[in-house]
Amino acid sequence: MTYADAPSGEGWYHVALGAGAGVFIASQGFPQPWATVVTVGFILVIPLFIAWWRRTHGWWVSGYNGGATLWVTALTVVALAATGIWSYLASELWMNLVAGAIACIAVSALGFLWMWVWRRQMRNQGAA
C-alpha cells in the first residue's frame, strides 16, 4: 500500500480541526480569561491531532511539503488570518461568532481539498 492508496482522511478529523479553528477564531471576542484559555487549549490540542493521525495511519505529511498542496495550505492560512483579524477587530460578539463559523467551514473544506490534492499528486508521481 502506498501513501496515495492509504485510507482516506477520516472526515471527522477535518471537521474537528475546522471546529477547533472556528472556536479559536471566535474566542477573540470572549472575555478574559476565556480568550486565553481557548487559545492555549487550541495550541495544545494540535499536537494531539497529529499524534492520532500518525498512530492510526503510520505517517504524517506537513501541510508545507510543497507542490500543489502548498496552494491549499496558503489558502488555509489566508482564511485563518482574515477571519482572525476580523474577529479581533469585531465590536460585537455575534461578529466573532460569524468569523468563527466561516473559519470552521473554510478549514474543514480545505482539509478535504488538501487531502484530495495531495493524493492526486502522489498518484501522479507514482505514474511518472
Secondary structure, DSSP 8 states (H G I E B T S, - for coil): --TTTS----HHHHHHHHHHHHHHHHGGGS-TTHHHHHHHHHHHHHHHHHHHHHHHHS----TTS-TTHHHHHHHHHHHHHHHHHHHHH-SSHHHHHHHHHHHHHHHHHHHHHHHHHHHHHHHHHHH-
